[in-house]
Amino acid sequence: MESVFESYSIKAQASNALAESNVEAPENRVVTKGNAILAYEDILKMWKIDLTLQQEKRFKDEYFKTIWSKFQNEDNCLDLLNSYRFLQELMQNKGQGKPVDSDKAGIGAKK
């Protein structure tokens, strides 16, 4: 899953000495908010999770925004090194205090 976020990452802004180097280390890469949305959508597709438009909106508005605000850095980006924890908390819905119940939410795998 980290490779999905890595594919959507960009080089960090030159706001510190590490970012100014030409080294393409993971700690020098970030994921923008828009790219984080694209990454989790790709992951849901990989897991064959099919959401209705209403479910997608709820997931983004209620779950993504809460977890994003916890992980975003001063440049409103996600440090690539935090992408796994970000995804883990997003899927466990720690921002809302309880995991997403896929049966009650009407979320199911494609058949």
Secondary structure, DSSP 8 states (H G I E B T S, - for coil): -HHHHHHT-EE--SSSHHHHSS---GGGEEEEHHHHHHHHHHHHHHTTEE--HHHHHHIIIIIIHHHHHHH--TTSEEEGGGHHHHHHHHHHTTTTTS---HHHHT-EE--
